[in-house]
Amino acid sequence: MARKITIKAFGAWVADEANVVDVLERLAEQHLHKVATAVKQPYTCLYAYFDSTPELRARYEAACRARVSRRADETQDIADAQEFDIEQARE
């Protein structure tokens, strides 16, 4: 758990909606651990913040779904780009 001073500083940081939007945009690209490091905020504080209300939880989950969807699309694009010869695979 973060120290009281850290929690207070986090509270001031997260009060700026631009910071929240930045985290959510980054979550669409990478996991919360990496986002926390990138924005220099404690993971435990970020996770607790996004889990604190149903609205924030929904925003967090939407960003995570966007990341999963983007990765699925990228995987499908890679698979579609590969030519697959079934006869060659059997050899």
C-alpha positions as CSV (number, residue, x, y, z in Angstrom):
1,M,0.0,0.0,0.0
2,A,1.2,3.5,-0.8
3,R,2.2,5.9,1.9
4,K,-0.1,8.7,3.0
5,I,2.0,11.3,1.3
6,T,2.0,9.4,-1.9
7,I,-1.8,8.9,-1.7
8,K,-2.3,12.6,-1.1
9,A,-0.1,13.5,-4.1
10,F,-1.9,10.9,-6.2
11,G,-5.2,12.5,-5.2
12,A,-4.1,15.8,-6.5
13,W,-2.7,14.3,-9.7
14,V,-5.9,12.3,-10.5
15,A,-8.1,15.3,-9.8
16,D,-7.0,16.6,-13.2
17,E,-9.3,14.8,-15.7
18,A,-6.6,15.2,-18.4
19,N,-4.5,12.7,-16.4
20,V,-7.4,10.3,-16.2
21,V,-8.0,10.5,-19.9
22,D,-4.3,10.0,-20.6
23,V,-4.3,6.8,-18.5
24,L,-7.4,5.5,-20.2
25,E,-5.8,6.2,-23.7
26,R,-2.7,4.4,-22.6
27,L,-4.7,1.5,-21.3
28,A,-6.0,0.9,-24.8
29,E,-2.4,0.1,-25.7
30,Q,-0.9,-1.5,-22.7
31,H,-1.5,-3.1,-19.3
32,L,-2.0,-1.0,-16.1
33,H,1.4,-1.9,-14.7
34,K,3.2,-0.4,-17.7
35,V,0.8,2.6,-17.7
36,A,1.5,3.2,-14.0
37,T,5.2,3.3,-14.7
38,A,4.8,5.5,-17.7
39,V,2.8,8.1,-15.8
40,K,4.9,7.7,-12.7
41,Q,2.0,6.9,-10.4
42,P,1.6,3.9,-8.1
43,Y,-0.2,0.9,-9.6
44,T,-2.0,0.3,-6.4
45,C,-3.4,3.9,-6.4
46,L,-4.4,3.7,-10.1
47,Y,-6.1,0.3,-9.7
48,A,-8.0,1.4,-6.5
49,Y,-9.1,4.7,-8.2
50,F,-10.5,2.9,-11.3
51,D,-12.2,0.4,-9.0
52,S,-13.7,3.0,-6.7
53,T,-17.0,3.8,-8.6
54,P,-19.1,1.9,-11.2
55,E,-18.5,4.7,-13.7
56,L,-14.7,4.6,-13.4
57,R,-14.8,0.8,-13.5
58,A,-16.8,0.9,-16.7
59,R,-14.3,3.4,-18.3
60,Y,-11.4,1.2,-17.2
61,E,-13.0,-2.0,-18.6
62,A,-13.9,-0.2,-21.9
63,A,-10.2,0.8,-22.3
64,C,-9.1,-2.8,-21.6
65,R,-11.7,-4.2,-24.1
66,A,-10.3,-1.7,-26.7
67,R,-6.8,-3.1,-26.1
68,V,-8.0,-6.7,-26.5
69,S,-9.9,-5.9,-29.6
70,R,-7.0,-4.1,-31.2
71,R,-4.7,-7.0,-30.4
72,A,-7.2,-9.4,-31.9
73,D,-7.4,-7.3,-35.1
74,E,-3.6,-7.2,-35.3
75,T,-3.4,-11.0,-34.9
76,Q,-6.0,-11.5,-37.5
77,D,-4.2,-9.2,-39.9
78,I,-1.0,-11.1,-39.4
79,A,-2.7,-14.4,-40.0
80,D,-4.5,-13.1,-43.1
81,A,-1.1,-11.9,-44.5
82,Q,0.4,-15.4,-44.2
83,E,-0.1,-17.6,-47.2
84,F,-1.0,-21.1,-46.0
85,D,-0.5,-24.1,-48.2
86,I,-2.2,-27.1,-46.7
87,E,-0.3,-29.5,-48.9
88,Q,3.0,-28.1,-47.8
89,A,2.0,-28.2,-44.2
90,R,1.3,-32.0,-44.5
91,E,4.8,-32.7,-45.7
